Amino acid sequence: MLSEQAITSTGLFNTRAVAKLHHKCRTQPVSGFRDNAAFVGILSTQLWLKNFSSRATADVPNLAAAAGGRA
Protein backbone atom coordinates (compact mmCIF):
# COMPACT_ATOMS: atom_id res chain seq x y z
CA MET A 1 0.00 0.00 0.00
CA LEU A 2 2.78 2.42 0.81
CA SER A 3 5.50 1.18 -1.50
CA GLU A 4 7.01 3.66 -3.93
CA GLN A 5 5.41 1.79 -6.81
CA ALA A 6 1.94 1.82 -5.19
CA ILE A 7 2.11 5.53 -4.39
CA THR A 8 3.44 6.41 -7.85
CA SER A 9 0.84 4.31 -9.64
CA THR A 10 -2.07 6.26 -8.16
CA GLY A 11 -0.42 9.62 -8.77
CA LEU A 12 -2.23 11.26 -5.87
CA PHE A 13 0.62 11.78 -3.42
CA ASN A 14 4.22 12.91 -3.50
CA THR A 15 6.25 9.69 -3.32
CA ARG A 16 9.18 11.21 -1.42
CA ALA A 17 6.93 12.88 1.14
CA VAL A 18 5.02 9.63 1.77
CA ALA A 19 8.27 7.68 2.17
CA LYS A 20 9.56 10.27 4.64
CA LEU A 21 6.31 10.21 6.64
CA HIS A 22 6.23 6.40 6.61
CA HIS A 23 9.80 6.24 7.90
CA LYS A 24 9.06 8.83 10.58
CA CYS A 25 5.97 6.93 11.80
CA ARG A 26 7.91 3.65 11.92
CA THR A 27 10.96 4.97 13.78
CA GLN A 28 9.58 7.52 16.23
CA PRO A 29 7.46 6.20 19.08
CA VAL A 30 5.31 9.32 19.31
CA SER A 31 4.08 11.39 16.41
CA GLY A 32 1.78 14.34 16.37
CA PHE A 33 -1.84 14.57 15.32
CA ARG A 34 -0.91 16.10 11.97
CA ASP A 35 1.41 13.21 11.05
CA ASN A 36 -1.14 10.65 12.19
CA ALA A 37 -3.92 12.30 10.21
CA ALA A 38 -1.76 12.48 7.08
CA PHE A 39 -0.70 8.84 7.42
CA VAL A 40 -4.27 7.61 7.94
CA GLY A 41 -5.49 9.72 5.02
CA ILE A 42 -2.84 8.33 2.66
CA LEU A 43 -3.35 4.75 3.78
CA SER A 44 -7.16 5.04 3.60
CA THR A 45 -7.00 6.48 0.10
CA GLN A 46 -4.64 3.76 -1.11
CA LEU A 47 -6.85 1.03 0.40
CA TRP A 48 -9.99 2.57 -1.10
CA LEU A 49 -8.43 2.75 -4.54
CA LYS A 50 -7.23 -0.84 -4.33
CA ASN A 51 -10.57 -2.23 -3.21
CA PHE A 52 -13.17 -0.06 -4.92
CA SER A 53 -11.64 1.53 -7.98
CA SER A 54 -10.95 -0.27 -11.21
CA ARG A 55 -8.63 2.62 -12.04
CA ALA A 56 -6.32 2.04 -9.08
CA THR A 57 -3.23 1.60 -11.22
CA ALA A 58 -4.31 2.62 -14.70
CA ASP A 59 -5.61 5.75 -16.37
CA VAL A 60 -5.23 7.91 -13.27
CA PRO A 61 -3.59 11.24 -14.02
CA ASN A 62 -0.54 11.96 -11.91
CA LEU A 63 -1.98 14.75 -9.80
CA ALA A 64 1.13 15.08 -7.64
CA ALA A 65 3.24 15.85 -10.70
CA ALA A 66 0.60 18.26 -12.02
CA ALA A 67 0.65 20.10 -8.69
CA GLY A 68 4.42 20.40 -8.81
CA GLY A 69 4.91 17.63 -6.25
CA ARG A 70 3.03 19.47 -3.52
CA ALA A 71 0.19 16.97 -3.05
Residue pairs with C-beta under 8 A, 6 or more apart in sequence:
1 43
1 46
1 47
1 50
2 18
2 22
2 42
2 43
2 46
4 15
4 19
6 46
7 13
7 15
7 18
7 19
7 42
7 46
8 15
8 62
9 56
9 57
9 60
10 45
10 46
10 49
10 56
10 57
10 60
11 60
11 61
11 62
11 63
11 64
11 65
12 45
12 60
12 63
12 64
12 71
13 42
13 45
13 64
13 71
14 64
14 69
14 70
14 71
15 64
16 69
18 42
21 35
21 38
21 39
21 42
22 39
24 31
24 35
25 31
25 35
25 36
25 39
31 39
49 55
49 56
50 56
63 71
64 70
64 71
